Amino acid sequence: MGSVRVLFVAYLSLIGLGLVYFALLGLLGR
Amino acid sequence: MTRLRRIVRDNGLGLAFGGLFLATLIGQAFAGLAQFNEQQVAQGSEPVSLPDYLTSSSFAVDVVENWQSEYLQFFLYVFATVWLVQRGSPESKELDQAGPESDEDQRVGPHADDDSPGWARVGGWRTLVFSRSLGLVMGVIFLLCWGVQSLAGWAAYNSEQLGQHQDPVSWAGYLAAPDFWSRTFQNWQSEMLAVGSMAVLSVYLRQRGSPESKPVGAAHDDTGQTG
């Protein structure tokens, strides 16, 4: 189950980091 | 079987779709850049580079407006299928099981198994939250994505306004703008059609070997069976 847990965390991290990045692009008005 | 082979086999779905996501995002980056630069040239502005485009609100809103609708789809589907059934569909529960079901059926609290997750066994608020965690997380991601769509869409809208020598709008003003709601509804409508299609088409159609389908020989009237 170790690799499954890594994938779970990777998916949530990808979504979280993506959202922070896109929010910053919006807030910085680029 | 080597350790690496086992990891790849155990995670086939997650790895394949993660890889397809990255590949299609790269495709979107190049196609989006070409489209953006067509508009720039048509407006008499300079074309932009790929790094400039990837750090633009225009790229951000195009990506995240699709994200929000996908998470809305799963949030609604996860919650709707608790209460609504569809006769004959493998996507549905059996007709008499609508609702959150009994603690015994759900193996919660004293009915938990030895290998049940701790939060299923413990009771109280933790079991309450864990019992709804899939829908909750999908719903939270949807709201965050929709919020980020409004920010990135606002910035992209205002840079277009400035390019056309028109006044920028406030964030609240953008929330009432046709651009925000057009981007929102054009994504939502397709999700609703796709989810409804999956529930209804799977009554009479089969996909051998897929857990999204009934077994090929299952009766059209069989509900809640997966193959």
HADDOCK unambig.tbl for C-alpha pairs under 7 A between the chains (distance, minus, plus):
assign (segid A and resid 3 and name CA) (segid B and resid 7 and name CA) 6.47 0.50 0.50
assign (segid A and resid 4 and name CA) (segid B and resid 11 and name CA) 6.69 0.50 0.50
assign (segid A and resid 19 and name CA) (segid B and resid 145 and name CA) 6.71 0.50 0.50
assign (segid A and resid 19 and name CA) (segid B and resid 148 and name CA) 6.82 0.50 0.50
assign (segid A and resid 22 and name CA) (segid B and resid 60 and name CA) 5.19 0.50 0.50
assign (segid A and resid 22 and name CA) (segid B and resid 148 and name CA) 6.73 0.50 0.50
assign (segid A and resid 22 and name CA) (segid B and resid 152 and name CA) 6.76 0.50 0.50
assign (segid A and resid 23 and name CA) (segid B and resid 148 and name CA) 5.14 0.50 0.50
assign (segid A and resid 23 and name CA) (segid B and resid 151 and name CA) 6.43 0.50 0.50
assign (segid A and resid 23 and name CA) (segid B and resid 152 and name CA) 6.46 0.50 0.50
assign (segid A and resid 25 and name CA) (segid B and resid 55 and name CA) 6.53 0.50 0.50
assign (segid A and resid 25 and name CA) (segid B and resid 56 and name CA) 6.31 0.50 0.50
assign (segid A and resid 25 and name CA) (segid B and resid 57 and name CA) 5.36 0.50 0.50
assign (segid A and resid 25 and name CA) (segid B and resid 152 and name CA) 6.46 0.50 0.50
assign (segid A and resid 26 and name CA) (segid B and resid 57 and name CA) 5.45 0.50 0.50
assign (segid A and resid 26 and name CA) (segid B and resid 151 and name CA) 4.81 0.50 0.50
assign (segid A and resid 26 and name CA) (segid B and resid 152 and name CA) 3.77 0.50 0.50
assign (segid A and resid 26 and name CA) (segid B and resid 155 and name CA) 5.33 0.50 0.50
assign (segid A and resid 27 and name CA) (segid B and resid 151 and name CA) 6.38 0.50 0.50
assign (segid A and resid 29 and name CA) (segid B and resid 57 and name CA) 6.90 0.50 0.50
assign (segid A and resid 29 and name CA) (segid B and resid 155 and name CA) 4.74 0.50 0.50
assign (segid A and resid 30 and name CA) (segid B and resid 56 and name CA) 5.14 0.50 0.50
assign (segid A and resid 30 and name CA) (segid B and resid 57 and name CA) 5.47 0.50 0.50
assign (segid A and resid 30 and name CA) (segid B and resid 155 and name CA) 6.59 0.50 0.50
